[in-house]
Amino acid sequence: MRRYRKLKIFVAGLAMIAAAATGGGTVFAAGTTTAEITTTAEITTNKTHDTLSETEEQTEEEADTSTQVEDRQEETDKDEILAAEPEEDEYGWEEVLGDVNAVTMGNGISAYNLREDRTATDRYYDQLDDVSKEIYNILYDAYKDGSTTSTITLNYSSVWKDQKITITSDNKMVMPDTFHPQVLSWERDMLTPAFLALIYDHPELSWLSGATYYMSYKINGISYNPSELDEDNSMVKDITVPYITTYIKEPSVDATKAEMDTIVSEATESINKKLGGSTSRYQTTKEIHDYICNSTSYAKSNTTSSEYQSAYSAFRDTNGDGTVETVCAGYSRGFKLLCDAYGIPCVLVTGVTDTGGAHMWDLVQMEDGIWYGVDATWDDQTSRTYYDFFLVGSATKPDHFAKTDFGSCHIAEGAWDANGAYEFVYPELSTDLYHEDQDGDGICDLCNAMLDGMSALLAGYSLRLEEETGICFYLRFTNIVLNDSGAYMEFTMPDGSTKQQKVTDAEKQTVNGKQYYVFTCYVAAKEMADDIRAQVFLSDGTACGTIYRYSVQDYAGYMLDRSSTYTAELPVVKAMLNYGTAAQELFGYHTGDLANAILPETERQIGSMDLTALASYQSVQAGNMPDGISYYGSSLVLRSGTLIRHYFTKAGDVELSDITFTLNGNAVTPVSVGSNMFYIEIPAVHIQNITQMNTLAAGESGAITYGVLSYAYTVLSAQTYGSTLEQVMKAMVIYQQTAQTYLAR
């Protein structure tokens, strides 16, 4: 489940709107069925998102280059949406003169204004309730074409029921003096979040920056029967607010829609030339970032001015001094303006820096669905444009600023006013910075980082069918590993034992211009379904990569899933799995997880076999063994490879060191087993070479010619060794035949 940061948008000055009703109540003539009154409250937006005073400016030393960079933050941290007192008598307030009975409001309609189940998207609109969404849409329709003076009728009705009233001696009905502020408070609760969401979602409406709004209402349809009223406890059944009217007054930024359209057109034309037809979201976002940084500079004075609070200020001279300059609000809104033009999800974020100054930045959603931080304000320095705060995560640390991680110096708590009540939520910020891996090699194309977050990266696997069956792990390393001569790969085998291979001893292969270090771990036939665990360590035992788990069965499954690509290899893979399964059943090893379980049932069967071809591989004994030495028999060892052991007995007084043993003409050393037995091992061979016959000579004339298929023929022809061993021999021969056919292509 994603977690979201909360953005709080608050309203100040609520007491001002209560000043409208000062004389004890509002009077309506008793006996009438309708009454009309209009009142108003002003809403202004005067949030300033950047101030950098002489005493607060900080410099940070750039790593390695001693370049001075600026830490830009605000002096103020309040965003006030002021619900202000209307101008006196502008709307013809009626007041009651004389004493009236105290009254209270009845059961009014609650104004929730934000969805209780809200979640973060790329629009704050989505977090509004239905009423505020309606207001948002009406406001947008009114101002999207550049209007700055429109009067907007919202056409929304809300009903307050069972309101207590007071009847005066001259038969006049007096509404309580708390009624007006409560109505205006309700209007504010509907209008304010809608307006804030609008200006955060639509930076192109730059002419609304710093604008002053008035809102008003009319009351119609007061229904009651005077004969049923009790002077001390009277109730009015239905009070309807049929519409709210708002209009803009004195916008502080002179930015027309035509000018904003020109700004976007100029920007996209320039950016498109840089992109050269590329549709990469990363490249587009980078070009937007650079365009913003190249278009403006950070204002050195008067940074609290409303003229710097719009997207317009990032592209045009707003104060006539001949320079284009802005503050973080302008950078952020300008960045979002261009992201919107390219359809890149982007939201504005307000919060504070690590030193407490208010600040604004952006979150951008990349194609991986994750949100990353962008702070073009801090990246745009006098000396050059940086990327320390471009598509970063909460844990990303800048390279050139004396700052901690991004999340610690960009705190999205939105402390705009301590007494507010509106809470928007932000998308969850990624922990790590953005990485792109278009070639799928597990290494970031942008920064060459290992995407597993470690110093070792697994690039892929392969299956090695040499003298033994093995899994190959292909890895790439950072210099942390390569500069450590004692770094090693450690394999944990199915039986829990470990094997180590130094990185410096690894086989090196170059693929598509990239060098890989290849580590091979061999397994026994019965272990094809078992995971091999592999992990890279530095010489001091520090783990430098994640734990990789893989099996022969995993690789076979990979090929089976891509049968159209591996048509020629599939017969070998299937025969190999059947061979591994037969070995499992022979040794009673993990029979609940058979290697060939990933094959269809019809392909797991091993049929009968014609032994005619195997007859030529029968063993041959020639000459006489040395005195005191007798041939006992041969065994087949199914470990990671297929090898043969010839066993002999000897008399107690025979010294093996006095006898010469050779295998195919090369001297070999016997291995003692107890006091009167020894064996000589014929090394494992590649599966396709199990047809090879080997001659073991002992002394001057004794010799045995034997091969793996000699053992198979003996077992299958005798039919006395048991069905499980026979199945292993059949599976092994079929495996050899399919491998030979494949490798002979």
N, C-alpha and C positions, 0 to 999 in steps of 0.2 A: 504494500500500500504506500502510495506516495504521501509525503508530508509536505505541508505548505506553510510558507511564511505568511504572516498576516500583515496587511497594509492597512493602517488606520487612517481614516479621513474624518476629521472632526469639525465641528461647527462651534464658533464662539459668539458671544454677544447676544445670547438668547433673551436676556432680560430686556433688550431694546424693543423687541416686538411686543412686549406686554404693555408698553407705555401708551399704546393707542387707546385703550379703554381706561379712562382715569376718573370718570365721574360716578362710578357705582353701577354701571350697566348700560345696556342699549335698549331704547324704548321703541316698541311697536304698538300701534293702536289696537286696543282689544276689540275683538269681534271681527277683525279682518282675517282673511285666509292667506294672504301673502304679504310679504314685506321684502324690501330690497336694501341691501347695504353693501358698499364697496370699501374695502380697506386694503392696505398694502404693507409690504416690508421689503427693504432693499437687501440684495445679496451682492457682495462684491468679492472679486478674487484678487487678493493682493499678496499671494505667496511669492516670496523671492527665494529661489533655490540656490543661489550662490552669493557668497561674499568672501573676499579674501582681503583682510586688512593688512596694513604694514606690519603689525606686531604678530599676526597669526601666520603669515606666510612661512612655509617650511621649505627647506631645500634638502634633497636627497642625493647622496653620492652614487653615481652610476658605477656598477661593478666593473672593474678593470680599466675604465676609461676616464674616471674622475669628472665626467660630465655632470653638471648640476641640473637637476630636474625639479619641477615644482609640484608641491602637494596642494591641490586646489580644493577648497572647501568653503562652506558658507559661514557667515557670521551669525545668521539667524536660523532658527529651526522651527518656525511656526507657519502653518498654512491656514489662514483664517478665511472661512467663507462667512462673511458677516451678514447676519440678518438684522438689518438696520431699521431705525425708526423712520416712518414716512414723514414727508414734509407736512408741517402743521396745516390742518384744514384742507389739504389738497383734495381730499376725497369726501369732504362734508361730513365729518364725524358728528353723530348725535350723542349728546350726553344727557343724563338724567340729573336734574337739580333737586336737591332735597334728600331726605333720608330714604333709604330703601332697605328691605330686608336682605340679610346675607343669604346667598344661594351658592350651590355647588354644581359642578358639571355632572351629568348623568353618565350612562354607559356609552362612551363614544367608540368609534371604529378604530382599532389599533393600526398604526402605520409601521409596518415592519421594514419597508424600503429596500432591504437586502434579503436575498434568499437564505433561509436558515441552512439549507443543504448545499450552499454554494461551493463550487470548486473552481480552481484556477484554469483559465483557458487563455487564448490570445486576445480576448476582449473582456474588459470590465463590465460591459453591457450584460454579459451572461450571468453576472452575479446579482443583478437587480431583480426585484420582484416585478410582477406583471404591471403594477401601476407605474413604477418608476421607469420600466421599459417603454411604456406608452409615452411618458413624458420625454424620455430620451429620443425616441423616434420623431416626435413632433418638433422638438428643438432642432434635431439634425436636419429635418426637411425644411425648417424655416431658415436655417443659416448656411446650409451647404452650398448655396449659390452666391454667397458673399454678402448677404444682408447684414446690416449692423443696427438697424432701427426697427425691425419688425415687431409688431405686437402679436403675440401668440396666444390663441385660445386653445386650452388643453381639452376642453369638453369632457371633463371627468366629474362624476357625481359621487358624493359620499354622504351617508345618512347618519346623523346623530339621533339616537332615540331617547325618549323619556327624559328630556331635559327639565330640570326644575326652573320655574319662573316665579316672578313676583308681580302681583296685580296692584297697581297704585289706586289711590282713592278716586282718580278720574278715569278709571277703567282702562289704564294703559298697562301693557305687559312689558316687564323689564327683564331682559336677559342678564345673566350673571356677568360680573365684570371679568371673570376668568375665561369667558367664552372666546373673545377675540384672540388672546395669545395662544389658546389651545388650537384654534383653527389655523392660525399662522404657523404654529409649531408643526401641525400635521402637514401643511403645505411644504414647509421647509424639509420635513422628513422625506417627502416624495421628490421634491425638486432638487435638493442639494446632491444626493448621491447620483441622480440622473445626470446633472450638469457636470459633476466631477468625472464620472465615467466617460461622458462625451468628450471632454477636452483631453482626457488621457488616451482615449481610443483614436481621436482624430486630430493629430497635430497640424493637419492642413488647414484647420479652422483657426489660423493664427490671429485673425482679427478679433477673436474672442478673448485673447490673452489680456488680463487685467480689466476685463469689462465689468460694468456695474449693471445689475439686474434689479428690477422691481417685480414683485409678485403681488397680485391682488385677488380678491374673490368677491362673489356676490351670493347673497342668501335669498333663496326663493322658497315658496311652498311651505310656509309655517302653518300647520293645520291644527286647529283646536276648537272646542266648543265652549264658549265662555260660561255657559250655564253649568258645565261639569267641572269647572275649575274651583279648587279650594285655595283661598288666599294664602294659607300657610303651607300648603303642600301641593302645588300645581305642577302638572307635567305637560310638556309639549311632545307630541308623538314623532314628528318627522321634520328634521331640518336638513335641507339638501344644499350642497355646494355644487351648482351645476357646472361651473368652470373656474379655472384659474387663468389669469392673464399675466404674462411676463413680457417685458421688453428690455432691450439692451440700451444702455445709456453710456455715452462717452467711452468707447473702446480705446484702450491705451496704445494700441499698435495699429499703425496705418498700413495694413497689408491686405490688399484686395485679392479676391479669388483669382483674377486674371494673373496677378503677379505671382501667386503661389503656384499656379499652373505652369508659368514660365520657369520658375525655380526648378520644379520637378522635371520639366522637359529638358532644360539645360543639363541637369545632373545626369539623367538617364542617358542622354546622348553621349556625354563624356565617358560615363562608366561603360556603356556598351562598346565603345571603341577599345577600351582597355580589355574588356572580356573577350573580344574577338570571336564571338559566337559561342563561347563557353556558357553552359547552363549550370555549372557547379554552384551550389548554394554557398559553399565556403568561399569560393573566389569572388562571387557577387557580394557577399557580406564584407569581405576584405576591401573590395574596391569602394563600397559605400563608406566604410570606416576611413579609408584614405582620403576620399573626396571631402568628407566633413572636415577632417583635420587640415586639409589643404585650403579649404574655403574660408576658414575663420581663424581667429586667435582668441586667447582668453583675455577677457576684459580686466584691466588693471585697476580701474576705479569705478565708482558708482555701481557696484555689482548688485546692489539690492534693487536697482531700477526695474520696473515692470517691462521696459523695452527689451530686456534681455531674456524674458521668460518664454519666448515663442520660438517655434521652428524657423520662422522668418528671420530671426536675428542671427542665425547661423550662416546665412547666405547674403544678407543685405546690410548696408550701413543704416543703423536705426536712429542715430543721433546726429548725423550730418557732419561728423568729424573726419570723414574720408576713409575710415577703416571699418572693416567687417569684424566685429568682435562680439562675443557673447559669454555666457557662463554655462554651468553644467546643464541647466534646463534647456538652453538653446542647443547645445551639443546633442543631448539625449533626444529631444523632440525632433531635431533635424535628422538624426540617425533613423528614428522610427519612421519619419516621413518617407525616406527613401526605401527603407525595408518594405513599407506598405506598398510602394510603387512596384516592387518586384514580387510581391506576394509572399514575403518572408515573414513568418510569425514573429512579432516583436512586441514587448510591453515595456512601459515606463515604470521605473521603480524609484521610490523616494525613501530615503532613510538618513542615516548619519555615518560619518567616518569614524575611524578609531580614535580621533581626537575630539569627537563630539559635534563637529560641524555638520550642518544639514547638507545633503547632497542628492543628486539624481543621476541615475544610470539606466542601462537597458538590459533586458533579458531577451535572448534570441533562441528560437527553437530550430535546431538543425534537423537534417533528414533522418537522424536516428531517433527522433522523437524526444530528445532530451534538451533541456534549457541551459544555456550558457550565458555568463555575464560579459557585458561589453561596456567599457568606460572610455569613450573617445576623449573625454575631457582630460583625463590624466595621461592618456597616450599621446596627446598633442602637446609636445613640449617645444620650446623655442629652438632647441638644437636640431630636433628631428622628430619624426613620428615613430613611436614605439608600438609594440604589440604585447606589452606586459599585461594589459587588461583587455585583451581581445579574445573572445570565446573561451573564457576561463571558468574554472569551477571554484567552489568554496575553498578548497584546499590548495589552490594554485598560488604559488609564491612568485612575485615579480622578480625579474632578473636585474633590473636597473634602479629599483627604488628601495629605500630602507624601510620596507613595509613587511608585515607578516602576510599571511595568506589572504586571499581576496575576501573571504567571508568575514574575516576579523576587521577589515578596514572598509567594508561595505555592509553595514548592518541595516537590513531592510525592516526596521521597526516602525518607520513612518510616524514618529512622534511629532505630529503637526500641531496638536493642541491637547492639553492634558484633560480636558473635560468633554471630549467628543464622544460620538456614539456610532460612527460608521466604520465598519471593518471590512475592507476588501482583502482577498487573499492572493498571494503571488504564486506563480508556478514554482515547483521545487527546482532549486538550482543544483546543477550537477556538482559532484564532488571534485571530479577531475576536469582538466581542460579538454577541449574538443580535439579528437584525433580523426584522421581520415586515412583509410587503408583501401584504396581502389584496386591495388594489385593483389590484395588478400594475403599478403605475406606475414601479417601479424605485426608489422612495424609501421608506425605512423609515417605517412608520406610527407607530412608537414614538418615534423621535428625529430624523426628517426627514433622515437621512443619505442621501447618494447611495450606492446599493448597489454601484456599481462602485469604491467606495473613493476616488473622485476628487472634483473640484469641479464636474464636468459630467456630466450623465446623459442618455443617449439614451432618449427615451420611446417612439419609434416612427418609422415611415417612411410615406411615401405616394408615389404616382406622380402626376406633374403632366403633363398633356397640354394644354399651352397652345400658344403659338407654337413651343415646343420641348418635347422629351421630357426630363423631369428627375426625379431622385430628391430627395424632401424629407426632411430630417432634423429631427425634432422633439426639442428638448432643453430641459432645465431646469437652472438654475445655482444655485450657492450664492453668497453675497455676495462671496466671494473673486474670482469672475469678474465679477459685476455691478458691483462697485466699481472695476473696472479699465477705464477708458474705452478703453484700447488693446487689450483682449482680442479675439481673432478666431478664426474657424473657418477651417482650412486644408484645402482639397480637393487630393488628389493624383489627377490624371487618368490614364487608361489609358496615355497616352504618356509619363508621368513628369513632365509639367509640373504646376505647382501654381497654385491660385487661392485667394485669401484674401477673406474677408468679415467685417467687424467685427461683433461681437455687438450693438453699438449700432445697426447698420443692418439687423439681422435683422427679418424679418416677425414680428409677435407675434399669437398666436392663443390664445383662452381656451376651454378644453374642460373641462366639468364643474367650473367654478370654479377651474381651475388654468391658470396662464399658461405657454405654451410659446413658445420661440424657434425659428422655422422657417428653415432654411437649405436652399436649393435648388441642386442641381448638375445642369446639363444635359449630355446626352450625344448623340453622333451616332447615327444609326440603326444603323451597323455596330458600335457599342460597347455594345449592349444586354446582352450577356453578360459584360461586363467589370466588375470591381469598382471602385467609387469609394471611395477612402480618405478619411476625414474625422477630424480631431482638433482639439480646442480648445486654444488657447495663451493665456497671459497676455502682456501687452505686452513683457515681458522675455524671452519665448521659452520660459517654463516650461510644460511640458505639464500641462493640468488635467483631462484626460479620457483614457480609453483610445482606441485607434485603432478606429474603426468602419469596417467594410467592407460594402458593399451594392451591388447591381446592379439594373437594370430587370428582368432575368431572375429575380432572387431574389424581387422583389415579385410578379411574375407567377406564380411557383411557389407563393407563399403563397396567392394567390387560387385557383389551380387545386386546391390541397389542400383548399380550403374551398368547393368548387363549389356546394354547396347554399346557401351564404350569398351567393355572388356570381354567381348565375345570369344576371342581366342583363349583368354586366360581362364574362363569359367570352368572348363573340364578339369583343369589342374587344381583349382580352388576346391571344387566339390570332392575330388578324389582325396585331397589332403585332409579335408574335414572328416571324411569317412575313415581315413587311416587313424587320425587322432582319436576318434570315437572308439574304434576297435581297440586301441591301446588303453583307453580309459576302462573299458569293460574287462580287458584282460587283467589289469592290475587293480580293479575295483576302486578306481580313483574318480571321485566327484561324479559319480554316475547320474546324479540328479541334474547335472548341467553339462550335457554332452555337446561336443564341438559341432556336430552336424545337425543340431536342433534347429538351426536357422535355415536348413534346406527343406524343401517340400518332402513329404513322407515318401513319395515315389522315388526320390533320388537318394534315399538313405540306405537302400538295399544293396547288398553285395551278392551277386549270383555265383553260379558254379564256374569252375575254371578248367581249361584244357591244359594238362600238365606236359603235353608233348614238347612244347617249346622249352620248358624248364629242365627237361631231362638232360640237356647238354651241359647243365651247370652242376651236375653231380660232383661230389668231392672225389679226389684221387689221392691215394697214399702210395708212395714209392719208397723203395729202399728200406733200410733198417734204422730204427732210432738208436741212439747211443745206449750203451749198457746202463741199466738201472733207470731208463726213461721210458714211459709208456704214454701213448696218446689216450686221453680219457674221453674227450668230447669237445664240442664247440657250443657257444651260446651267442645269441644275438642281443645286443644292448640297445634299447630304444630310449636314448636320452635326447639331447638336442640334435644329435645326428644318429646315423645307423652304423654301428660298428660291431665287429666280431671279436670274440675272445676264444682262443684255443687253450684248453686245459690239459695239463699233463700231470702224471704222478711220477714220483722219483723214490729211489731207494734211500734209506737213511744216510748211507755213507757217500752219496753222490754230491759233489760240489758243482753248483750251476756255473760258477765262474770258470770252470775248466772246460765248458762246452760252448761252442760258437753257434749262435742263432742268427739267422738272417731272414729278412722279409723282402722278397723281390730283389735279392742281392745286397741289401743294406742291413748292417748289423742292428739288432734290436736287443733289448734287455728284458729278461723275464721278470715277472712280479710274483713273489712267493705268497702262497696262501696256506698258512699253517706250516708244519714241518715236512710234509711229504707231498705237497701239491703246489703247482705254480701255473701261471697263464701268460700267454703272449697276446698282446692286443693288436688287432689290425685297425688302423685309424678309420674314423667315420668318413664316408664318401657322400658326394652329392647324390641326391635321389636318382638322377638320371644315370649315374655311374655305378649303381649297385649290381650291374651286370659284370663288373670287373672281377676277375679271378686273381687271387694272390697266392704266391708260393712261399710257404714258410719252411725253411731248411733247418735241420738240427744235426749237428755233428758233420760227419763226412758224407753220409749217404741218405739219411732220413729226410723225407719231405712230404708236405701235405699241401695240395692245391685246393683252395676253398674260396668261396665268395658268399655274399649275402644271399644270392639266389640259390646257392647250394643248401643253405639252411632252410629256405622256403620250400625247396623241393623235398627235402627230407621230411618236414612236418606234414606237407600236403599229401605226399605219396604214402606215408605210413598210416595216416588217419587214426593215430593212437594218442596224439598229444592233446586232444580236447578241442572242442569247437571254437572256443574263444581265441586260442592261439592260431587256429586255422584261419579264422576271420581276419586276424591281424596280418597274416601272411598274404592272404588274397588282397586285402586293402592296400598293402605295401606294394605288391606287384602292379596292381592297377594304377596306383599313384606314380610308380616308376614309368609305366608305359605312357601315361598321359603327359607327364613332364618331359619325357624324351621326345614325344611327338611335338609338343609345344616349342621346345628349345631347338629342334631341328628345322624349324621353319626357315 
